[in-house]
Amino acid sequence: MGKENYYFTGKIFIKGDVQFGNYCAIGENLRIISSNHNYHLPALQAIFYRKHFKEKYPGGGKSKKIIIGNDIWFGDNVILLPGVKIGDGACIGAGAVVTKDIPPYAIACGVPAKVIKYRFSKVIIAFLLQIKWWEWSEEKIKKNKRFFMTDLSNVNSIEDVKKLIE
């Protein structure tokens, strides 16, 4: 993840394997945790197993990679839990706890996070996923200022969107 490809306003806590896409906007106190305790054991605490059995805690959760797509916006105080995938273009509301995958261009919030709506129509979402603008060169991005300045929530036709792109 290059410095030019993301923006954050505060602390980020990352524990484990995480893959970031391009152009992510990250609010204050994003917490990314890719492993968890095994709650199926009688005791949850590592110290208990070291103290009584002189053994390593057998319940250390296996790490599950977290994948963060491109053009994601995280509000303040968001928590991502093991194995989740955040689809391209998604918005995660402040205070959300993401326990399951969030589809591309969805807006999700709450505890646990749930999709409340989508940013654009299915047709526009499919087109954006196809063109992958976040992989464009800086020159092509600058050349397509009109596209990036257009409110796509008011556009329903792919043909209208195509006319915006050089």
Protein Blocks (a to p, Z undefined) as FASTA:
>chain_A
ZZklpccfbdcddedjddddehiacdehiacdfbdcdfkbfbfbfklmmmmnopacfkbc
cdddddddehiacdehiacdehiacdehiacdehiacfbdcdehiacedjddddfbdfbd
fklmmmmmmnommlpcfklmmmmmmmmmpcfklpcbfklmmmmpZZ
